[in-house]
Amino acid sequence: MKFSDIKLTDIGNTVHMVGAVYADSSGGGFYFSFPSAGGEGADPVHVEMTLDDWKALLRQADLVETEVLAQRADGEE
């Protein structure tokens, strides 16, 4: 999956952090899932990301921008 397949405004709104991934000096990885009332979730999906994708993700996760859907008084969008 590519980062562009994810709607950016979903991050922090409907797409939430559920764990953390760490690596040790030998390159081994560890996934720590956060406890949840619902128990284990589905297997994570690997998302291919560029440096610009990471910048967008971190900005969105920090600000949690939302999309405003509104109509003008005359009914036009």
PATIRO-601592 format. One line per 2 residues: number of its first residue (from 1); for each residue y, z, x of N, C-alpha, C, O. Coordinates in nm, 3 decimals, padded with zeros to 5 digits. Each point is the difference from the previous one (the first is absolute). Layout:
BEGIN
NUM = Y,Z,X,Y,Z,X,Y,Z,X,Y,Z,X | ...
END
This chain:
BEGIN
1 = -00.117,00.000,00.085,00.117,00.000,-00.085,00.123,00.000,00.090,00.001,00.063,00.106 | 00.102,-00.133,-00.150,00.125,-00.003,00.074,00.100,00.092,-00.068,-00.006,00.023,-00.121
3 = 00.099,00.028,00.201,00.103,00.089,-00.053,00.079,-00.068,-00.111,00.042,00.066,-00.096 | -00.021,-00.196,00.108,00.077,-00.073,-00.101,-00.073,-00.005,-00.135,00.061,-00.035,-00.101
5 = -00.190,00.070,00.098,-00.075,00.005,-00.125,00.032,00.126,-00.082,-00.038,00.010,-00.116 | 00.108,00.084,00.177,00.034,00.126,-00.066,00.146,-00.005,-00.043,00.086,-00.038,00.080
7 = -00.058,00.075,-00.203,00.138,00.004,-00.048,00.069,00.119,00.067,-00.042,00.115,-00.018 | 00.146,-00.141,00.096,00.064,00.104,00.081,00.045,00.120,-00.082,-00.016,00.114,00.044
9 = 00.071,-00.138,-00.163,00.048,00.113,-00.080,-00.112,00.085,-00.058,00.026,00.106,-00.055 | -00.151,-00.152,00.066,-00.114,00.083,-00.043,-00.026,00.114,00.098,-00.054,00.104,-00.038
11 = 00.093,-00.123,00.165,-00.025,00.103,00.102,00.087,00.121,-00.029,00.123,-00.010,-00.005 | -00.187,00.123,-00.014,00.070,00.123,-00.035,00.013,00.019,-00.150,00.033,00.110,-00.045
13 = -00.058,-00.215,-00.032,00.008,00.011,-00.145,-00.140,-00.002,-00.062,-00.039,00.095,-00.068 | -00.036,-00.203,00.091,-00.138,-00.006,-00.049,-00.102,-00.005,00.112,-00.119,00.020,-00.023
15 = 00.165,-00.047,00.146,-00.086,00.002,00.118,00.041,00.121,00.082,00.113,00.008,00.048 | -00.206,00.088,-00.032,00.033,00.128,00.063,-00.083,00.023,00.125,-00.109,-00.056,00.016
17 = 00.162,00.140,00.073,-00.072,00.038,00.120,-00.116,00.092,-00.039,00.018,00.096,-00.074 | -00.137,-00.127,00.125,-00.117,00.081,-00.033,-00.069,00.057,00.123,-00.105,00.064,-00.010
19 = 00.164,-00.088,00.127,-00.062,00.050,00.122,00.078,-00.043,00.122,00.109,-00.056,-00.010 | -00.167,00.082,00.125,00.061,-00.036,00.127,-00.108,-00.050,00.095,-00.115,00.044,-00.007
21 = 00.153,-00.135,00.094,-00.092,-00.054,00.100,00.055,00.034,00.138,00.117,-00.023,00.028 | -00.203,00.078,00.056,00.037,00.035,00.138,-00.100,-00.064,00.095,-00.115,-00.025,-00.037
23 = 00.160,-00.001,00.159,-00.088,-00.054,00.104,00.009,00.093,00.121,00.105,00.056,00.030 | -00.218,-00.042,00.040,00.001,00.079,00.123,00.019,-00.090,00.120,00.010,-00.122,-00.014
25 = -00.005,00.180,00.134,00.029,-00.076,00.121,-00.108,-00.102,00.034,00.025,-00.093,00.076 | -00.145,00.110,-00.131,-00.106,-00.097,00.028,00.000,-00.116,-00.099,-00.081,-00.092,00.012
27 = 00.173,00.094,-00.109,00.008,-00.107,-00.098,-00.078,00.028,-00.127,-00.002,-00.082,-00.091 | -00.064,00.197,00.084,-00.072,00.036,-00.121,00.096,00.036,-00.111,00.108,00.054,00.026
29 = -00.145,-00.083,-00.150,00.089,00.026,-00.112,-00.055,00.107,-00.094,-00.121,00.017,-00.013 | 00.211,00.052,-00.050,-00.035,00.104,-00.097,00.083,-00.020,-00.125,00.122,-00.016,00.008
31 = -00.187,00.017,-00.125,00.069,-00.009,-00.128,-00.013,00.135,-00.069,-00.110,00.048,-00.024 | 00.223,00.012,-00.006,00.003,00.128,-00.069,00.055,-00.023,-00.140,00.118,-00.031,-00.016
33 = -00.203,00.045,-00.086,00.049,-00.018,-00.138,00.056,00.131,-00.051,-00.053,00.107,00.029 | 00.161,-00.116,-00.104,00.060,00.118,-00.061,-00.088,00.045,-00.115,-00.059,-00.083,-00.069
35 = 00.048,00.215,00.047,-00.077,00.048,-00.115,00.066,-00.048,-00.130,00.122,-00.005,-00.011 | -00.204,-00.029,-00.086,00.054,-00.042,-00.129,-00.085,00.057,-00.111,-00.119,00.027,00.018
37 = 00.182,-00.009,-00.133,-00.073,00.054,-00.116,-00.108,-00.096,-00.045,-00.103,00.043,-00.054 | 00.124,-00.173,00.076,-00.095,-00.100,-00.045,-00.113,-00.025,00.099,-00.089,-00.081,-00.028
39 = 00.090,00.149,00.141,-00.104,-00.021,00.100,00.024,-00.125,00.082,00.114,-00.044,00.015 | -00.219,-00.014,00.037,00.009,-00.117,00.086,00.047,-00.122,-00.079,-00.038,-00.019,-00.116
41 = 00.120,-00.062,00.180,00.046,-00.123,-00.062,-00.081,-00.117,00.050,-00.102,00.017,00.067 | 00.146,-00.136,-00.100,-00.066,-00.122,00.045,00.021,-00.016,00.151,00.091,00.061,00.057
43 = -00.175,-00.142,00.005,00.016,-00.025,00.143,00.136,-00.066,00.025,00.043,-00.085,-00.077 | 00.024,00.126,00.186,00.130,-00.060,00.031,-00.015,-00.149,00.033,-00.105,-00.044,00.047
45 = 00.210,-00.032,-00.071,00.004,-00.142,00.031,00.084,-00.017,00.127,00.110,00.056,00.009 | -00.160,-00.132,00.087,00.078,-00.026,00.121,00.110,-00.099,-00.033,-00.025,-00.106,-00.057
47 = 00.148,00.141,00.094,00.116,-00.085,-00.026,00.053,-00.051,00.133,00.035,00.078,00.088 | -00.030,-00.210,-00.073,00.054,-00.061,00.122,00.152,00.010,-00.005,00.062,-00.040,-00.098
49 = -00.002,00.094,00.206,00.144,00.021,-00.001,00.065,-00.044,00.130,-00.056,00.017,00.109 | 00.175,-00.075,-00.122,00.083,-00.035,00.114,00.096,00.116,00.026,00.005,00.096,-00.076
51 = 00.071,-00.106,00.183,00.101,00.102,00.029,00.103,00.007,-00.113,00.040,00.109,-00.040 | 00.002,-00.224,-00.010,00.095,00.000,-00.112,-00.060,00.062,-00.126,00.071,00.067,-00.075
53 = -00.202,-00.087,00.052,-00.067,00.064,-00.113,00.005,00.151,00.015,00.027,00.071,-00.097 | -00.052,-00.021,00.218,00.004,00.144,00.026,00.139,00.055,-00.026,00.015,00.107,-00.060
55 = 00.086,-00.179,00.103,00.138,00.045,-00.023,00.027,00.010,-00.151,00.060,00.097,-00.046 | -00.104,-00.198,-00.029,00.021,00.001,-00.146,-00.077,00.115,-00.065,00.052,00.067,-00.089
57 = -00.177,-00.045,00.132,-00.080,00.109,-00.055,00.064,00.136,00.027,00.014,00.081,-00.091 | 00.027,-00.058,00.214,00.060,00.129,00.035,00.132,00.022,-00.072,00.030,00.112,-00.041
59 = 00.049,-00.217,00.026,00.126,00.013,-00.074,-00.028,00.034,-00.145,00.063,00.090,-00.056 | -00.157,-00.160,-00.006,-00.033,00.026,-00.140,-00.059,00.139,-00.018,00.034,00.070,-00.096
61 = -00.122,-00.028,00.187,-00.062,00.132,-00.011,00.104,00.111,00.015,-00.014,00.107,-00.058 | 00.118,-00.133,00.137,00.106,00.098,00.021,00.097,00.005,-00.117,00.043,00.108,-00.040
63 = -00.008,-00.225,-00.015,00.101,-00.007,-00.105,-00.057,-00.005,-00.141,00.066,00.042,-00.094 | -00.188,-00.093,00.079,-00.064,-00.026,-00.129,00.097,-00.072,-00.092,00.046,00.052,-00.101
65 = -00.016,-00.176,00.142,00.087,-00.083,-00.082,-00.073,-00.037,-00.129,-00.123,-00.009,-00.004 | 00.201,-00.011,-00.099,-00.058,-00.038,-00.129,00.065,-00.130,-00.046,00.105,-00.041,00.050
67 = -00.168,-00.021,-00.144,00.051,-00.124,-00.056,00.061,00.035,-00.136,-00.066,00.061,-00.084 | 00.190,-00.100,00.064,00.068,00.028,-00.126,-00.011,-00.123,-00.088,00.042,-00.109,00.037
69 = -00.099,00.129,-00.154,-00.011,-00.107,-00.099,00.092,00.036,-00.115,-00.022,00.098,-00.070 | 00.125,-00.179,00.052,00.097,00.030,-00.105,00.052,-00.129,-00.060,-00.009,-00.107,00.061
71 = 00.061,00.117,-00.179,00.064,-00.113,-00.066,00.146,00.033,-00.023,00.037,00.115,-00.023 | 00.044,-00.219,00.030,00.141,00.017,-00.030,00.014,00.025,-00.150,-00.094,-00.019,-00.076
73 = 00.210,00.061,00.037,00.026,00.029,-00.141,-00.023,-00.122,-00.089,-00.036,00.014,-00.117 | 00.057,-00.135,00.174,-00.020,-00.121,-00.079,-00.146,-00.046,-00.002,-00.031,-00.106,-00.056
75 = -00.060,00.185,00.117,-00.142,-00.031,-00.003,-00.049,-00.081,00.118,-00.121,-00.017,00.017 | 00.212,-00.034,00.067,-00.038,-00.077,00.119,-00.051,00.095,00.107,00.043,00.115,00.009
77 = -00.135,-00.165,00.073,-00.052,00.082,00.110,00.088,-00.013,00.121,-00.027,00.062,00.103
END
